[in-house]
Structures are given as structure tokens and as C-alpha cells.
Amino acid sequence: MGEFTNKLVVITGGIQPNTEAMAEKYAAAGAKVVVLTETEAQLPGAVCYTCDIGVYEDVEKAFAAIKADIGPVDILIHNPAAACGKTLLETSYEEWDRIIAVNAHSLFYCTKQVALDMKERQTGKIIVFSDVAANGVVGNAAYATTKGAALGFTYSAARETEKYTITTSAVTPNSDATAEEVADTVLLLTSEAGRPFHSQAVKVFHSKLTV
């Protein structure tokens, strides 16, 4: 029996390579995995719930269903990745608002749904995905803004919830990091061995050495 056995892991952001790798590894470690997707989808090793994470009412409804169907959330992984690939001058107001809602507002929306249960049980793990784009990028300004916001959210949430034995950290994958490497890092951070990394932004690099 591993430490993830029967733990409920919720991953936001839909089906993408990092999510697929995390779901596979958590399921293999005995966890129950839920992935929030904007449209109906299927993923081996996970149960998918449809939810627009940029809309609070959708998030509230989805997490109520998850709790009723499966139970309280042990590990919440924020992995939204909405982008439009446009410069500031090219981005419309509607595109900007949508990306901010999905990538930034959802951090608050989803955490709000699980933090009280985690507080009551005095345990919980929260991971927030940032990105190297947080340092600035040409052609994806809205996305970069949200990934900078993700770091501020991580540090604030960590300071506010640590007294309830809830650990919160961010991961910032480099462009050459594989989905497997990202998933391994997230599993480490959400394990008891990863507790000392609380309130950190952990960069993930490709581990293969070149000769």
C-alpha cells in the first residue's frame, strides 16, 4: 500500500501531455484521479468531469459532484493552459478576459472548493503550474501574465494554509522537460518526502545529459 493509495487527486486544465502523464502515474500508485475537462473526454486511469474552470458556478457544481461521488479532495493540481498566441496589440478584450479567467481566476475558484475540507482534516496538497513565460514573452502576453499571477497565488496560498498542514508549491517546466519528468516532479512534491519543498517554485528541466 503506497502513500497515494485511495487518495483523491483532481487535475484541472483538460487533457494535455502533462495531465496524461500525471494521471497515469497517480493511478499506478493507487490514487483515484479526476480530470476536469471543458468538453466530454475520456482518459485511462482517470474519471473526467466536464467543467469550465473559468466560470465559478461551473467549478462549484463540479466539485460538489466530485465530493458526492467520490469524496473530499486530497491533492489539487492546477494545470490550466489557455492561450491565444497573440501580442498585446493583437489580443482582443474577449480573448484577454477568457485567458485570465481560465488560467488565473480558476486558481481561486478551485482552491476555494477544497481548502475548507483540507483545513478540517488538517491535510492537503496543492500544486500550481506556472511557466517560464512568466518572465516575459513576445506573442503570448495574456498567457504570460497569468503564469506570473500563478506564482503570486502559490506563495499567498502557501502562507495562508500552512498552519492547517496544507502544502502548496508551484512547478515551472522548462520547454525541454518531458511530460514524464514533470509528472515525476509533481508526485514528489505531493508526497511526504516533498513536504520540505512547501511554498517553492520548482523548475523542471530535461534530465538527460548530453555528451
C-alpha positions in Angstrom: 0.0 0.0 0.0 1.6 3.2 -1.2 1.0 6.7 0.3 -1.2 7.6 -2.6 -3.5 4.6 -2.2 -7.1 5.8 -2.3 -6.1 9.5 -2.3 -8.3 11.6 -4.5 -6.3 13.7 -7.0 -8.1 16.4 -9.0 -6.2 17.8 -12.1 -7.6 20.9 -13.9 -6.8 22.1 -17.4 -8.2 19.3 -19.6 -6.4 16.5 -21.5 -2.8 17.5 -22.3 0.5 15.6 -22.1 1.4 16.6 -18.6 -2.1 15.7 -17.4 -1.9 12.3 -19.1 1.4 11.5 -17.5 0.3 12.6 -14.0 -2.9 10.7 -14.3 -1.1 7.5 -15.3 1.5 7.8 -12.5 -1.0 8.6 -9.8 -3.4 5.8 -10.9 -0.4 3.3 -10.9 0.3 4.5 -7.3 -3.2 3.6 -6.2 -4.8 7.1 -6.3 -8.2 8.0 -7.5 -7.8 10.5 -10.3 -10.3 13.1 -11.6 -9.5 15.4 -14.5 -11.6 18.5 -15.2 -12.2 19.0 -18.9 -14.2 21.7 -20.7 -15.8 19.1 -23.0 -16.6 15.4 -22.5 -13.5 13.3 -22.7 -12.0 10.0 -21.6 -8.6 9.3 -20.1 -7.3 5.9 -19.0 -6.8 5.7 -15.2 -9.0 8.8 -14.6 -12.6 9.9 -14.4 -13.3 13.1 -16.4 -15.8 15.7 -15.2 -16.9 18.4 -17.6 -16.3 21.8 -16.1 -15.5 25.3 -17.4 -12.9 26.2 -14.8 -13.2 29.9 -15.8 -16.8 30.0 -14.6 -17.3 29.9 -10.8 -20.7 28.3 -10.9 -19.4 25.5 -13.1 -16.5 24.9 -10.7 -18.8 24.9 -7.7 -21.1 22.4 -9.3 -18.3 20.1 -10.5 -16.6 19.9 -7.1 -19.9 19.3 -5.3 -20.4 16.3 -7.7 -16.9 15.0 -7.1 -17.3 15.1 -3.4 -20.7 13.4 -3.5 -19.5 10.8 -6.0 -16.0 10.0 -4.7 -15.2 12.1 -1.5 -13.1 15.0 -0.4 -10.0 16.1 -2.5 -6.6 15.2 -1.1 -4.5 16.7 -3.9 -5.4 19.5 -6.2 -3.3 20.2 -9.2 -3.9 23.4 -11.2 -2.8 22.9 -14.8 -4.7 25.4 -16.9 -3.1 26.4 -20.2 -5.4 28.7 -22.1 -3.5 30.8 -24.7 -4.2 32.8 -27.8 -0.7 33.3 -29.2 -1.1 37.0 -29.8 0.8 40.1 -28.8 -0.8 42.7 -26.6 -1.9 44.8 -29.5 -3.4 41.8 -31.3 -5.3 40.4 -28.3 -9.0 41.3 -28.1 -10.7 42.2 -24.8 -12.7 39.0 -25.0 -9.6 36.8 -25.5 -7.8 38.6 -22.7 -10.7 38.1 -20.3 -11.1 34.5 -21.2 -7.4 33.6 -20.7 -7.3 35.4 -17.3 -10.5 33.6 -16.2 -9.3 30.1 -17.2 -5.6 30.4 -16.1 -5.9 32.8 -13.1 -9.4 33.0 -11.8 -9.7 29.2 -11.8 -6.8 29.0 -9.2 -9.1 30.8 -6.7 -12.3 29.1 -7.8 -10.9 25.6 -7.5 -8.9 26.1 -4.3 -11.9 27.6 -2.7 -13.8 24.4 -3.2 -11.2 22.1 -1.5 -9.5 24.3 1.1 -12.2 24.1 3.8 -12.2 20.3 3.7 -8.4 20.3 3.8 -8.5 22.7 6.7 -10.9 20.5 8.6 -8.9 17.4 8.0 -5.6 19.2 8.6 -4.0 17.8 5.5 -3.9 18.5 1.8 -1.6 19.2 -1.2 -1.9 21.9 -3.8 0.2 22.3 -6.9 0.1 25.2 -9.3 1.6 25.1 -12.8 3.5 28.2 -13.8 5.7 28.6 -16.9 9.0 30.2 -18.0 6.7 32.6 -19.9 6.1 34.3 -16.5 9.5 36.0 -17.1 8.1 37.7 -20.3 7.5 36.5 -23.8 6.7 38.1 -27.2 3.4 37.0 -28.7 1.6 35.4 -25.7 1.2 38.3 -23.3 -2.1 37.2 -21.7 -0.8 33.7 -21.0 2.5 35.1 -19.6 0.5 37.4 -17.3 -1.5 34.5 -15.9 1.6 32.4 -15.3 3.2 35.3 -13.3 0.0 35.5 -11.3 0.2 31.8 -10.6 3.4 32.3 -8.7 1.9 35.1 -6.5 -1.1 32.9 -5.9 1.1 30.0 -4.9 3.1 32.0 -2.3 0.0 33.6 -0.9 -2.0 30.4 -0.6 1.0 28.6 0.9 1.4 31.2 3.7 -2.3 31.3 4.5 -2.8 27.5 4.6 0.4 26.1 6.0 -0.9 26.3 9.6 -3.5 23.7 8.6 -0.8 21.4 7.4 -1.6 22.1 3.8 1.4 22.2 1.5 1.3 24.4 -1.6 4.0 24.7 -4.3 4.4 25.6 -8.0 6.1 23.8 -10.8 7.7 25.7 -13.7 8.5 23.3 -16.5 11.3 24.3 -18.9 10.5 23.9 -22.6 12.7 20.8 -22.9 11.2 19.0 -19.9 9.3 15.8 -20.8 5.8 15.1 -19.5 7.3 12.1 -17.6 9.7 14.4 -15.8 7.0 16.9 -15.0 4.8 14.2 -13.6 7.6 12.7 -11.5 8.3 16.1 -10.0 4.6 16.7 -9.1 4.4 13.3 -7.5 7.5 14.0 -5.4 6.1 17.4 -4.3 2.8 15.8 -3.2 4.5 13.0 -1.3 5.6 13.2 2.3 9.2 13.3 1.0 8.3 16.5 -0.8 6.9 18.3 2.2 10.1 20.4 2.7 9.5 22.0 -0.7 6.4 23.8 0.6 6.0 27.3 -0.8 8.6 26.8 -3.5 8.5 27.3 -7.3 10.3 24.2 -8.6 11.8 24.4 -12.1 11.7 21.2 -14.1 14.5 20.6 -16.6 15.1 17.8 -19.0 17.3 15.4 -17.1 19.1 13.7 -20.0 22.8 14.8 -20.1 24.3 15.5 -23.5 27.8 14.2 -24.2 
